[in-house]
Amino acid sequence: MDLVCTSSDIVQGNVDSLSLVAEVVECYSPSNEKSWRSLEFKTVEEIKDFYGHYAYRTGFSIRSFLKSRNNSQNKNSDSVHYVRYVCNKQGFKKGSLLNSRNRPISDSPILVEVEKVKEKPEEMLGCKAGILLKLDESANVYRIYKWEGAHTHKLHKAEHLRYLRSFRHVTEAQGQVVVINSKAGMSMRTSYEVMGEGVGGIENLGFRFSDPKNYLITICQKEMVVGEATMVQELFRNEALSKPSFFL
């Protein structure tokens, strides 16, 4: 998928401000190597924003695959020297038969009786798409070393992008609303629907129902006093000893 440059203002190829990232993305794509070879990034965060904007416009989710502090001499340093972001469907799940290494060597069929269970569709499909950058130590900037744009799967439609993991985000303000509602006794489902009403519907929220739920769990874990978890475990243990049917 080629992206067409819609701005004549960006001519230097330097990403000096995060406000320019979205505009820069419109000018560069994997097939336009001559242009992106001149791109420079000052921080890893700028790289993530750049590739994230490209992924959103293209229709896939991303994840961090590599952040190495080893320099060209393979010696550890204080700076990140290699950065790689990939399509979220890169690689294979452990034991997946989609990976040729896990497939039976013999061509003869093997009959095995198994219990039928509802399986989730494979999320990791061995996609090769990704971007690799290397730190130019002389200029102290990151340059794109390799950019693979071809995907091994269908890309997502624009209306489905909000469900992709790398684009879902619970802001601090939204998180505080979740915490306050929880302390007031409001269920997570009700809290989620109320927040949706405030923006014209839950389809306009930048996250799924599970995201504020996970946010609340994380906050509760951080607020848990040291030793409190041990006390709860001890309580359950004592209850189980005194009442054998406690966990039934």
C-alpha positions, 0 to 999 in steps of 0.5 A: 500500500503506497501512501501519497505525500499531501504536504509540500512543507516537509522536505528535510525528512527530519522528525523534529516534533511529534506534531509533524509525525502524522503529516510525515507518515503521509509522505513515506511508505515501505515502497518509497525507500529513497525518501525514508532513508533520509528520515531521522528520529531523536527518540524511541518514542518518536519511532513508535509514534511514526510507525503507529500512525502508519499502522493505523492508516494501513490497518494493523496493530503493532508491538515492540519486538527489539530494543537492544543496548548493544552497540555495533561492537556488541558491547552494552551501552547506556543508549538504545542502539537497535529498535524494531517494531513489528506487526502484532501478528508477527511470529507464531504461538508456541506449538502452533501448527501454522509454524512449519517446524511444528508440523508432522514430518510423516505424510501418513495421517495420524488419528487421535481422539480429542475432546472438542473445545471451542478454539480461539482463532490464531492471532500470530500468523507469522507476518513479516511486516516491521521496521528496524532502526539503528542509532547513528552514533555520530549524529545521535539520531535513529535511522531506518535500516529496514522497512518490510511492508508486506503482510501475510494476512488481511488488513483491518477496516477503518471501523475496526481499528479501535479494537486493535490492542496498540490503539486502545488506551484508557486516559488518566482522566478516564481511569480516575472516573473508573476508580471513583465509580468503583468506590461509589459501588457502581459496577464496571458495566454501568461505569463503561456505559455511562462513559460511553453516553458522555461521548455519544456511544461506547463505539466512540470510546478509545477502548473496549470493556476489558481495558478499564477493568484491567486498569482498575485491577492494576490500580488496586494491586498498586494500592495494596499494602505490603503484606496485605495479600499474604494476610488474605491468603492466610485467611483463605488457608485457615478457612479451608482448614476449618471448613473443608467445603470452603472452596466448593 
